[in-house]
Amino acid sequence: MTDQKRPLQPGEPAPAFALPAVKPEEGTVSLESLRGRPFLIGFYRGLHCPFCRRQVLQLAGMQPALRALGVETLAVINTPLEHARLYFRHRPTPVSLLCDVQCATHRAYGVQYLEFLPDGTGERHEWPYRASMAQFEAARINPTGELPEPMQPMEANGVLNAKDGFELQEPDAAIFASYGTQLVGHFLVDAAGIVRWVQIEAPDGPGGLCIFPNAAQLIAAAGSLA
């Protein structure tokens, strides 16, 4: 039986965290440093994930609207700090980017990671905690409409990385090998540190992988705090 915790639910307190920021001038960002300010926090895979990179870009475009609602925007990326700094030095963003190389904060908020069951096992599938490789391989996705047709998730990653001219470096490959099945989650936390809205990737199965909240959904969630 998996020992993963369920995702935090609305009404529960956000766990404390303290993570290094990609922008050196931001230092360390913590739950305590954000106290008194509502914030939207997204937990993402590493830079190897083209869909995560696209979501960070979407958050950057939304930041003025979110800030007008009094909501700060944070993105936690499963990438070594110096590697993230090198990447975003050439792709600056107004979003506060934080690094968690071991996904410890992802875990604290209950954002699941998928474990594949051994072939021939009699163990029960329990999405999104455990699945067979066949179940994963059967999925077909095209969440951004950029692919010529729906593709298997790993194949889709390769196509979009090639389109972006993104080549995995050694830190990307190491993160992918250790945390490649990490799911993505978004949480809206109010000024008192209480979770008010939650979205977790692919709640119903692998066909929902890489489908993240759109701008309208995030703005509506942020507006509900008022």
C-alpha positions in Angstrom: 0.0 0.0 0.0 1.3 3.4 -0.9 2.3 5.8 1.9 1.5 8.9 -0.1 -0.8 11.4 1.5 -3.9 12.7 -0.2 -3.8 16.3 -1.5 -4.6 19.1 0.8 -8.3 20.1 0.7 -10.0 23.5 0.9 -10.2 24.6 4.6 -6.9 22.9 5.6 -3.8 24.9 6.6 -1.0 25.1 4.1 2.2 23.3 5.3 5.2 25.4 6.1 7.9 25.6 3.5 11.1 27.5 2.8 12.6 27.3 -0.7 15.4 29.1 -2.6 14.2 31.5 -5.3 15.6 31.4 -8.8 16.0 35.2 -8.7 18.8 35.7 -6.2 17.4 39.0 -5.0 14.3 37.1 -3.7 16.5 34.9 -1.4 14.4 32.2 0.4 10.6 32.3 0.1 8.6 30.7 2.9 5.1 30.3 4.0 5.9 32.7 6.9 7.3 35.4 4.5 4.0 35.2 2.6 1.8 35.5 5.7 -0.9 38.1 5.2 -0.8 37.8 1.4 -3.0 35.4 -0.6 -1.0 33.3 -3.1 -1.4 30.8 -5.9 1.3 28.2 -5.8 1.9 25.6 -8.6 4.0 22.5 -8.1 5.6 21.3 -11.4 7.9 18.7 -12.8 11.4 19.6 -13.9 12.3 21.7 -16.9 12.3 18.5 -19.0 8.5 18.8 -19.0 7.4 21.1 -21.9 3.8 21.3 -20.6 5.1 22.6 -17.2 7.3 25.2 -19.0 4.2 26.3 -20.9 2.2 26.6 -17.7 4.8 28.9 -16.1 4.6 31.1 -19.2 0.8 31.2 -18.8 1.2 32.2 -15.1 3.5 35.0 -16.2 0.9 36.4 -18.6 -1.7 36.2 -15.8 0.3 37.8 -13.1 -1.0 41.3 -13.6 -4.6 40.1 -13.3 -3.8 38.0 -10.3 -1.9 40.8 -8.6 -4.9 43.1 -9.2 -6.9 40.6 -7.1 -4.2 40.8 -4.4 -2.8 37.3 -5.2 0.9 36.5 -5.4 2.0 33.9 -8.0 4.6 31.2 -7.2 5.9 28.2 -9.2 7.8 25.4 -7.6 10.0 23.6 -10.1 11.7 20.2 -9.5 15.1 21.4 -10.8 18.5 22.2 -9.3 18.7 25.8 -8.4 21.7 26.8 -10.5 20.3 24.9 -13.5 17.1 26.8 -13.2 18.9 30.1 -12.9 20.8 29.4 -16.1 17.6 28.5 -18.0 15.6 31.5 -16.7 18.4 33.9 -17.1 17.6 33.8 -20.8 13.8 33.4 -20.3 13.0 35.9 -17.5 9.6 35.8 -16.0 7.8 37.9 -13.4 6.6 34.8 -11.5 8.4 33.9 -8.3 10.2 30.7 -9.2 11.3 28.4 -6.4 13.3 25.2 -6.7 12.6 21.9 -4.9 15.1 19.3 -6.2 13.6 16.5 -4.1 9.9 17.3 -4.5 9.6 17.5 -0.7 7.1 20.4 -0.9 5.1 18.6 -3.6 4.8 15.7 -1.1 3.9 18.0 1.8 1.0 19.4 -0.2 0.0 15.9 -1.2 0.7 16.2 -4.9 1.0 12.6 -5.9 3.7 10.8 -7.9 2.8 7.7 -10.0 4.3 4.3 -9.3 4.2 1.6 -11.9 3.2 -1.8 -10.9 5.4 -4.8 -11.9 4.3 -6.7 -14.9 2.0 -9.6 -13.9 1.4 -8.4 -10.5 -1.9 -9.0 -8.8 -1.9 -5.7 -7.0 -4.8 -3.4 -7.5 -4.5 -0.3 -9.7 -5.0 2.8 -7.6 -4.8 5.9 -9.8 -3.1 8.3 -9.3 -0.8 6.4 -7.0 -0.2 3.1 -8.8 -0.9 2.1 -12.4 0.3 -0.5 -14.9 2.7 0.5 -17.7 0.0 -0.7 -20.1 -2.5 1.7 -18.7 0.0 4.6 -19.1 1.1 3.5 -22.5 -2.5 3.5 -23.7 -3.1 7.2 -22.9 -3.2 9.7 -25.7 -2.9 13.4 -25.0 -2.9 16.7 -26.9 -3.8 19.3 -24.2 -2.3 22.4 -25.9 -3.4 21.5 -29.4 0.1 21.7 -30.7 0.6 18.1 -31.6 -0.4 16.8 -35.0 -2.6 14.2 -33.2 -3.1 12.9 -29.6 0.1 11.1 -28.6 1.4 8.9 -25.8 2.6 11.3 -23.0 6.3 10.5 -23.3 6.2 10.8 -27.1 4.3 14.1 -26.8 7.1 15.4 -24.5 9.7 14.5 -27.1 7.8 16.2 -29.9 7.3 19.5 -28.0 10.9 19.6 -26.6 12.1 19.2 -30.2 9.7 22.0 -31.3 11.1 24.2 -28.5 14.7 23.4 -29.3 15.0 22.1 -25.8 17.7 19.5 -25.2 17.8 17.7 -21.9 21.0 18.5 -20.0 22.6 16.2 -17.4 20.5 17.8 -14.5 17.3 17.4 -16.5 18.0 13.8 -17.3 18.8 13.1 -13.6 15.6 14.7 -12.4 13.6 12.9 -15.1 15.1 9.6 -14.0 14.2 10.1 -10.4 11.0 12.2 -10.5 9.6 11.7 -14.0 6.2 10.5 -12.8 5.6 13.4 -10.5 2.2 14.9 -11.0 1.4 18.7 -11.0 -0.8 20.5 -8.5 -2.1 24.0 -8.0 -3.3 25.5 -4.6 -4.8 28.9 -3.8 -3.9 29.9 -0.2 -5.5 32.8 1.6 -3.9 35.5 3.7 -4.2 33.4 6.9 -2.4 30.4 5.3 -5.6 28.4 4.6 -6.0 26.4 1.4 -9.1 27.7 -0.5 -8.9 26.0 -3.9 -7.1 22.9 -5.2 -6.4 21.4 -8.7 -4.5 18.2 -9.2 -3.4 16.9 -12.6 -5.1 13.9 -14.1 -7.6 13.0 -11.3 -9.5 10.5 -13.4 -6.6 8.7 -15.2 -3.6 9.1 -17.5 -5.8 10.6 -20.3 -5.9 13.8 -18.2 -2.1 14.1 -18.0 -0.7 17.6 -18.7 -4.1 19.3 -18.6 -3.6 22.2 -16.3 -6.0 25.0 -15.2 -6.6 27.7 -17.8 -6.5 31.4 -17.2 -10.2 31.7 -16.7 -10.3 29.0 -14.0 -7.4 30.5 -12.1 -8.8 34.0 -12.2 -12.2 32.7 -11.1 -10.5 30.9 -8.2 -8.5 33.9 -7.2 -11.6 36.1 -7.4 -13.5 33.9 -5.0 -11.2 35.0 -2.2 -12.8 38.4 -2.3 
